[in-house]
Amino acid sequence: MSTKAVAVWLVIAVLLGSAAIYLLTRSSGPEGAGGGRAIAGARLVEFVPTDLVSIAVKAPDRQPETIRRSPDNAEWEIVLPAPPAAATPGMPSPPAGEGRSWPLLDTRVQSFLTLLAETRIIGPPASEADVGAAPTTLRLTLRSGRVVEVALAERTIGGTGLARVSVTNPSDARDDLPRPVLAVIDDRLHQVLRTPGPRAWRDQSALRLARGGGASVSRLALDSSGRELELGRIDGRWSVRKPLVAPADPAAVDRLVRTLSQVSIVDFLDGGPGTAATGLSQPTARIRLEHDQRSIGADQTPRTTTLTNELVVGSVGGLGSAGADRLFARIDLDRIVLVDGKTLADLRIDPGSYVWPHPSIAVPPDIGTILMEVRTADGGSVDDASAAPRVLRRNVDRWSAVASDGSTVPMLDTQLADVNRLIAFLTGVGTEAGPGAAHIGAAPPARFVSFGRVALLSIGSAPLEQIEIGEAGRGLVAFRTGEVFRTYPEDRLPRLIADLRARAKAAGVPIEGFGATGPEGREPVK
C-alpha cells in the first residue's frame, strides 16, 4: 500500500471516530438522559479501592460473578455459582445461596480497580441514547453501605460506549444521593468485563499456599502409592517427620515447594466433570500444605490460625487428554479441576531426597570440643589403652589436643587442616565440605559393623551431636545420627575418620580397614 493510500485511510479512521463520538455525545443540553450531569473529564466512579467490600458482575451471556476479599482478608477471590449437583457426583454441595470461591491474581484485580478508578467521562450522550436492554452491570458495595451500580451498554462504537452510573444506600434511604448519570466513556471497561470476564483472572495455581515458596508453608505432607512423606518447619528450620525423623535439607525442600507451585490448573471445569470417570475415589496422590498465620486478638491474646490447602489427584486422565498430561484433581475437598500432570511426575516421595545430607546440623563456630572414640562391633566401649578417646578442644580460633591428664597441646598447621576437613565433612559447611552422602535411609545397611563414635560439644561443653560410625560393606562407611544412616565411599572420608577406623582395626574390631595408608594416601595419624 502506498504512502498516499495509508494517509487517506488514517484520515477516514479519524473522521469515523469523531463521528461516533459526535453521535454519542450530541445533546440539546448539559444533562445526561438519566438526569445527572455528565461532565467531560470527570471520573466515572468516585471510590477508594480499600473501601470496597465486594464487586458483583453480571454479563448477559454469563452467570453472576462476585469479587470479594477472602475470609482471612489476605487475597481477592471470585465466587461463582456451583455446578449442578448432578454434574459432580459424590461431591458436597455448597450451602443454599453460596457458590464456589476461587483465588484471584491480585495483579489482575488491582489493574481492573485502577482502570475503573481512572475511567473518565468523555461527555454526555445523545438525548435518545440508552445502554440497551441487556447491559453488563457492575455493582460495587462500599464499607459505608453505599452501592454504586454501573451499567455498560451491550454495544460500543468507535472505541467508545455508554455507561449509566447510579448510587443507592439500602440501609439509609436519603434524597441527597447523586442522580443517575448517563455518559460516554472509553470502551476499555466494556471489553475487560466481557467474555471471559473476571473468571479469567483466577489464579491457575493448584496449590495456592506454595506460591510464596517455603515461607508460606509450615507443614507439608505427600502420600502416593502407599508411600508417605511429612515435612515441618519450626523457627525457620525444616525437618522430616515421617516416615523417619531427621533434619531436612532446606534446598531440597525449597525445590519441592517450587515444584508444587508449578502444578497448574488447565481447566476449571466450571460446569463440573459431568459423568466422566475422575479416578478420585482411588487417588494416585494426596498433597496437603498448612500455613500457621499468627495474629493478636482484640484482647491482645496471641492467636494462631492454620490455613490448609489440599490437592487430591485422580488416577484417570481428563477428557481428551493424552496419558497423564491432564489429570482430574480435587482442591480443598470441594472443587474438581483438570491439572497438568507433567509437573506432578517430578515429585519425589523418598525421604532420603529431603534429609540433610551430612552427618551433623551443628554450626562450625558453635563446636568447641570434638570427642573421637573407638567402639566395638556392637557399639560398646573398647577396653584398650591404645584405643583411648581422642579429644580436640578449640580456644578462640585455635584447636588443641587434650592429653589424658587434661593438659592441652597446640596442633600444627597440618593437624589443624585435618580438623577443619573433619568439621566440613560432618556439617557440610566450609571449602572442604564436598558432596553429601551417597545414600541416606532409616534402614541400616545390610552389613553394618560399628567401629567408632564422634561427639560434638559446644564451647560450653553442651552436647550438639553424637554420630556412630561403622563399615557398611566393602569400601563403604556409614554414619548414623539418630535413626538416619548416611553412607559414603571410603575414598571420601577425611583423614581423622580414616585414623579412627585404623585404630579400631588395631584394637581388634572386625573391620577391613584401609591397610597401610588412609584414603588420602597418607600414613594414619600417630
C-alpha positions in Angstrom: 0.0 0.0 0.0 1.4 3.4 -1.0 2.1 6.2 1.5 -0.7 8.2 0.0 -3.2 5.4 0.5 -2.1 4.9 4.1 -2.7 8.6 4.7 -6.1 8.5 3.2 -7.2 5.6 5.4 -5.8 7.4 8.5 -7.9 10.4 7.7 -11.0 8.2 7.2 -10.4 6.5 10.5 -10.1 9.8 12.4 -13.3 11.1 10.7 -15.2 7.9 11.7 -14.1 8.1 15.3 -15.0 11.8 15.5 -18.4 11.0 14.0 -19.0 8.2 16.5 -18.2 10.5 19.5 -20.4 13.2 18.0 -23.3 10.8 17.6 -23.0 9.6 21.1 -22.5 13.0 22.7 -24.9 15.0 20.6 -27.4 16.6 23.0 -29.5 19.6 23.4 -28.2 20.4 26.9 -25.6 19.5 29.6 -27.9 17.0 31.3 -27.5 13.3 30.6 -30.5 11.2 29.8 -30.6 9.8 33.3 -30.9 13.3 34.8 -27.4 13.6 36.3 -24.7 15.8 34.8 -22.1 14.1 32.6 -19.1 16.4 33.0 -16.4 15.8 30.5 -13.1 14.9 32.2 -14.7 13.8 35.5 -14.2 10.3 36.9 -17.0 7.9 36.0 -17.0 6.4 39.6 -15.5 8.1 42.6 -14.4 5.4 45.1 -11.4 4.3 47.3 -10.4 0.7 46.5 -9.7 0.0 50.2 -13.4 0.8 50.9 -14.6 -1.9 48.6 -16.5 -4.8 50.2 -17.4 -6.6 47.0 -17.9 -6.2 43.3 -20.8 -8.1 41.6 -20.6 -8.5 37.8 -23.4 -9.7 35.6 -23.0 -10.1 31.9 -25.8 -11.1 29.6 -24.1 -14.2 28.4 -22.7 -15.4 31.8 -23.8 -16.3 35.3 -23.3 -13.8 38.1 -19.7 -13.3 39.4 -18.8 -11.8 42.8 -15.4 -10.5 43.5 -14.6 -10.0 47.2 -11.9 -10.3 49.8 -11.3 -13.8 51.1 -12.5 -14.6 54.7 -9.0 -14.1 56.0 -8.7 -10.8 54.1 -5.4 -12.0 52.6 -6.4 -12.0 49.0 -9.1 -11.4 46.4 -11.4 -14.2 45.4 -14.2 -14.8 43.0 -17.4 -16.6 43.8 -19.1 -18.4 41.0 -22.4 -20.4 41.1 -21.7 -24.1 42.0 -22.2 -26.5 39.1 -25.4 -28.6 39.3 -25.2 -31.4 41.9 -25.8 -34.0 39.2 -22.6 -32.8 37.5 -20.4 -33.6 40.4 -21.4 -37.0 41.8 -20.2 -37.7 45.3 -19.2 -34.1 45.9 -20.7 -31.9 48.7 -22.8 -29.0 47.5 -22.3 -25.5 49.0 -25.0 -24.2 51.3 -28.0 -22.7 49.5 -27.2 -19.3 48.0 -23.5 -19.8 48.0 -21.1 -20.8 45.2 -17.6 -22.0 44.9 -14.8 -19.5 45.6 -11.5 -19.3 43.7 -8.4 -17.2 44.5 -7.8 -14.4 42.0 -4.5 -13.0 40.8 -4.0 -9.8 42.8 -2.3 -8.1 39.9 -5.3 -8.6 37.7 -7.7 -7.2 40.3 -5.5 -4.2 41.0 -5.3 -3.5 37.3 -9.1 -3.6 37.0 -9.6 -1.3 40.0 -7.1 1.1 38.6 -8.9 1.1 35.2 -12.2 1.7 36.9 -10.9 4.5 39.1 -9.2 6.2 36.2 -12.1 5.9 33.7 -13.2 9.4 32.8 -16.3 10.8 31.1 -15.8 11.9 27.5 -19.1 13.8 27.6 -22.9 13.4 27.7 -24.6 11.1 25.2 -27.2 11.9 22.6 -30.6 12.5 24.2 -32.1 9.3 22.6 -29.1 7.1 23.7 -29.5 4.2 26.1 -27.4 1.3 27.5 -29.9 -1.1 25.9 -32.0 -4.0 27.3 -29.0 -6.3 28.2 -26.2 -4.2 29.6 -23.3 -5.6 31.6 -23.8 -4.5 35.2 -21.1 -3.8 37.8 -22.3 -3.4 41.4 -19.8 -2.0 43.9 -20.6 -2.3 47.6 -18.7 0.0 49.9 -18.0 -0.2 53.6 -20.2 2.9 54.1 -23.2 0.9 52.9 -23.5 2.8 49.6 -23.9 0.7 46.5 -22.6 2.1 43.1 -24.1 0.4 40.1 -22.6 0.9 36.6 -24.5 -0.4 33.6 -22.3 -0.7 30.5 -24.0 -0.7 27.1 -24.0 -4.0 25.2 -22.7 -2.2 22.1 -19.8 0.2 21.5 -18.9 2.4 18.6 -15.5 3.5 17.5 -13.8 2.7 20.8 -16.4 4.4 23.0 -19.5 3.2 24.8 -22.3 4.3 27.1 -22.3 3.8 30.9 -25.0 4.6 33.4 -24.0 5.2 37.0 -26.4 5.3 39.9 -25.8 5.4 43.7 -28.0 3.9 46.3 -27.8 3.3 50.1 -30.1 0.5 51.0 -29.5 0.9 54.8 -30.1 4.7 54.8 -32.7 5.9 52.3 -31.9 9.6 51.6 -32.7 12.1 48.9 -29.3 13.7 48.8 -27.7 10.9 46.8 -26.3 11.7 43.3 -28.8 11.3 40.5 -28.1 8.6 37.9 -25.6 9.7 35.2 -25.5 8.6 31.6 -22.2 9.2 30.0 -19.9 8.4 27.1 -16.6 6.7 28.1 -13.7 4.9 26.6 -14.9 1.3 25.9 -11.9 -0.4 27.7 -14.1 -1.1 30.7 -16.7 -2.7 28.5 -14.1 -5.0 26.9 -12.5 -6.0 30.2 -15.8 -7.2 31.6 -16.9 -9.1 28.6 -16.2 -12.7 27.8 -14.4 -14.3 29.5 -14.6 -11.6 32.1 -13.4 -11.8 35.8 -13.3 -15.6 35.8 -10.2 -15.3 33.6 -8.4 -13.5 36.5 -8.4 -16.7 38.5 -5.1 -18.0 39.8 -4.2 -21.1 38.0 -2.0 -22.4 40.9 -3.5 -25.7 42.1 -1.7 -25.2 45.4 -2.0 -21.6 46.3 0.0 -21.9 49.6 3.0 -23.0 47.5 3.1 -19.7 45.6 5.1 -17.9 48.2 7.8 -20.6 48.5 8.8 -22.2 51.8 8.0 -19.1 53.8 4.3 -19.7 53.2 4.3 -23.3 54.3 4.5 -24.6 57.8 3.9 -28.2 57.1 3.8 -30.4 54.0 2.5 -34.0 53.5 2.7 -36.2 50.4 1.0 -39.6 50.0 1.4 -41.6 46.9 1.1 -45.4 46.2 1.3 -46.2 49.9 4.4 -44.1 50.5 4.2 -41.1 52.9 6.3 -38.1 53.5 5.8 -35.4 56.1 7.9 -32.2 56.5 7.5 -29.5 59.1 9.1 -26.1 59.8 9.8 -24.6 63.2 11.7 -21.3 63.7 12.7 -21.4 60.1 14.2 -24.9 60.2 12.7 -27.7 58.2 12.7 -31.3 59.4 11.5 -34.7 58.0 8.8 -36.1 60.4 7.6 -39.1 58.5 8.5 -41.9 57.8 11.6 -41.0 59.8 12.6 -38.1 62.0 15.6 -36.1 60.8 16.7 -32.6 59.9 15.8 -31.7 56.4 17.9 -30.2 53.6 16.4 -26.7 53.1 17.5 -26.5 49.5 15.7 -29.8 48.8 12.5 -28.6 50.5 12.7 -25.3 48.6 12.9 -27.3 45.3 9.9 -29.4 46.4 7.8 -26.3 47.2 8.8 -24.7 43.9 7.7 -27.9 42.1 4.3 -27.8 43.9 3.9 -24.1 43.0 4.1 -25.1 39.3 1.2 -27.5 39.4 -1.3 -25.6 37.3 -5.0 -25.8 36.6 -5.5 -26.3 32.9 -9.3 -26.4 33.1 -11.5 -25.1 35.9 -14.4 -27.3 34.8 -17.0 -24.6 35.8 -19.7 -26.9 34.6 -18.4 -29.8 36.6 -16.8 -33.0 35.2 -20.2 -34.4 34.2 -20.3 -38.2 34.1 -16.6 -38.6 33.4 -14.5 -41.0 35.4 -12.2 -38.9 37.6 -10.3 -41.6 39.4 -10.7 -39.5 42.6 -12.2 -42.4 44.5 -8.8 -44.1 44.2 -6.4 -41.2 44.0 -2.9 -41.5 42.8 -1.6 -38.8 45.1 -2.6 -36.5 48.0 -0.8 -33.3 48.7 -1.5 -31.2 51.8 0.0 -27.9 52.8 -0.5 -26.0 56.0 0.4 -22.4 57.0 0.2 -21.1 60.5 -0.9 -17.5 60.5 -0.2 -15.7 63.8 -2.1 -12.6 64.9 -3.0 -10.6 68.0 -6.7 -10.7 69.0 -8.8 -7.8 70.2 -8.0 -8.9 73.8 -4.2 -8.8 73.0 -4.1 -12.6 73.1 -1.8 -14.3 70.5 -3.8 -16.4 68.1 -2.8 -18.9 65.5 -4.9 -19.7 62.5 -4.0 -22.7 60.3 -4.7 -22.3 56.7 -4.8 -25.6 54.7 -4.5 -26.3 51.0 -5.1 -29.9 49.8 -4.9 -31.4 46.4 -6.2 -34.9 45.7 -5.1 -36.2 42.2 -7.1 -38.8 40.4 -5.8 -41.8 38.5 -7.7 -41.1 35.3 -6.8 -38.6 32.6 -9.2 -35.8 31.7 -11.5 -35.6 28.7 -9.4 -35.5 25.5 -6.2 -35.8 27.5 -3.1 -37.8 26.5 -1.9 -40.1 29.2 -1.2 -38.3 32.5 -0.7 -34.9 31.0 -4.1 -33.8 32.3 -5.4 -35.3 35.5 -8.6 -34.7 37.4 -7.9 -33.3 40.8 -9.9 -32.1 43.8 -8.9 -28.9 45.5 -9.7 -28.4 49.2 -12.4 -31.2 49.1 -14.9 -29.3 47.0 -13.6 -28.2 43.6 -12.8 -30.6 40.8 -10.4 -29.3 38.1 -8.0 -30.6 35.5 -4.3 -30.2 36.3 -1.1 -30.5 34.4 0.1 -34.0 35.3 3.6 -33.5 33.9 4.8 -31.4 36.9 3.4 -34.0 39.3 5.6 -36.7 37.6 8.6 -34.9 39.0 7.6 -35.3 42.7 9.8 -37.5 44.9 8.4 -39.2 47.9 11.7 -40.9 49.1 12.6 -39.2 52.5 16.3 -39.6 51.6 15.8 -36.9 49.0 15.0 -34.4 51.7 17.1 -35.4 54.7 20.1 -33.2 55.5 22.9 -35.0 53.5 25.6 -34.5 56.1 26.0 -36.3 59.5 25.5 -33.2 61.6 23.5 -30.0 61.5 25.8 -28.3 64.0 27.2 -24.9 63.0 31.0 -24.9 62.9 31.6 -21.8 65.1 29.4 -23.4 67.8 31.7 -26.5 68.0 34.1 -26.3 70.9 35.1 -29.9 71.5 35.4 -33.0 69.3 35.5 -36.4 71.1 36.5 -39.4 68.9 36.2 -42.9 70.4 36.9 -46.4 69.1 33.8 -48.6 69.6 33.2 -52.4 69.4 31.3 -54.0 66.6 28.1 -53.7 68.6 28.8 -50.1 69.5 30.2 -50.6 73.0 33.4 -49.2 74.6 36.8 -50.7 73.8 38.9 -51.6 76.8 42.3 -51.0 75.3 44.8 -48.3 76.2 45.8 -47.9 72.6 42.2 -47.1 71.8 41.8 -44.3 74.3 39.4 -41.5 73.3 40.9 -38.6 71.3 39.8 -35.2 72.5 40.2 -32.0 70.5 39.3 -28.6 72.0 39.0 -25.1 70.5 40.2 -22.0 72.3 39.1 -18.9 70.4 40.2 -19.9 66.8 42.9 -22.4 67.7 42.5 -26.1 68.2 44.5 -28.2 70.7 44.7 -31.9 71.5 43.8 -32.7 75.1 46.1 -35.2 76.9 44.8 -37.9 79.3 46.0 -35.7 82.2 43.9 -32.7 80.9 46.7 -30.7 79.6 46.4 -29.3 76.0 48.9 -29.4 73.2 48.6 -26.9 70.4 48.1 -28.5 67.0 50.4 -28.0 64.0 49.0 -26.3 60.8 48.7 -29.7 59.1 46.8 -31.1 62.0 44.5 -28.0 62.1 43.8 -28.6 58.4 42.7 -32.2 59.2 40.4 -30.8 61.9 38.8 -28.3 59.5 38.3 -31.1 56.9 36.6 -33.2 59.5 34.2 -30.4 60.6 33.4 -29.5 57.0 32.7 -33.2 56.2 30.4 -33.6 59.2 28.5 -30.3 58.9 28.6 -29.7 55.1 29.9 -26.2 55.8 33.3 -25.0 54.5 35.5 -25.3 51.5 36.3 -28.9 52.3 32.6 -29.9 52.7 32.2 -31.9 49.4 29.0 -33.6 48.4 26.6 -35.2 50.8 26.1 -38.9 51.5 25.9 -41.3 48.6 22.9 -43.0 50.2 20.5 -41.9 53.0 17.9 -44.0 54.7 16.4 -45.1 58.0 17.2 -48.8 57.5 20.7 -49.8 58.5 22.9 -51.1 55.7 22.8 -54.9 55.1 26.2 -55.1 56.8 27.0 -52.5 59.5 29.9 -53.0 61.8 30.4 -50.2 64.3 34.0 -49.0 64.8 33.7 -45.5 66.3 31.8 -42.6 67.6 32.2 -38.8 67.2 30.7 -36.5 69.7 30.4 -32.7 69.1 30.1 -30.4 72.1 29.6 -26.6 72.3 32.0 -24.1 73.6 30.4 -24.6 77.0 30.6 -28.4 76.6 26.9 -28.9 75.9 26.2 -31.8 73.6 25.5 -30.8 70.0 25.6 -34.1 68.1 26.5 -37.7 68.6 27.5 -39.8 65.5 28.1 -43.5 65.3 30.4 -44.7 62.5 30.7 -48.2 61.1 31.6 -50.2 58.0 28.7 -50.8 55.6 30.3 -53.2 53.2 33.4 -53.3 51.2 34.6 -49.7 50.5 31.6 -48.2 52.3 31.4 -46.4 55.6 28.1 -45.4 57.3 27.4 -42.6 59.7 24.4 -42.9 62.0 22.8 -39.8 63.5 19.6 -40.6 65.4 17.7 -43.0 63.2 19.3 -42.0 59.9 22.2 -43.8 58.2 24.3 -41.9 55.7 26.7 -44.0 53.6 29.8 -42.8 51.9 32.5 -44.4 49.8 35.7 -44.7 51.8 37.7 -42.5 49.4 35.6 -39.5 50.6 36.4 -39.8 54.3 38.5 -37.2 56.0 41.9 -38.3 57.4 40.8 -38.2 61.1 37.9 -40.7 60.3 40.4 -42.9 58.5 42.7 -42.8 61.6 39.8 -43.7 63.9 39.0 -46.7 61.6 42.6 -47.8 61.6 42.8 -47.6 65.4 39.6 -49.7 65.7 41.1 -52.4 63.4 44.3 -52.4 65.5 42.2 -52.8 68.7 40.6 -55.9 67.2 37.3 -54.6 65.8 36.4 -57.0 62.9 36.6 -54.5 60.0 38.6 -54.5 56.9 40.3 -51.2 57.5 42.4 -49.2 55.0 45.6 -51.2 55.4 48.9 -49.3 55.5 47.5 -45.9 54.3 44.4 -43.8 54.8 42.0 -42.9 51.9 44.1 -39.9 51.1 47.3 -42.0 50.5 49.0 -40.9 53.8 50.0 -42.7 56.9 47.4 -42.7 59.6 47.8 -40.1 62.3 50.0 -41.3 65.2 
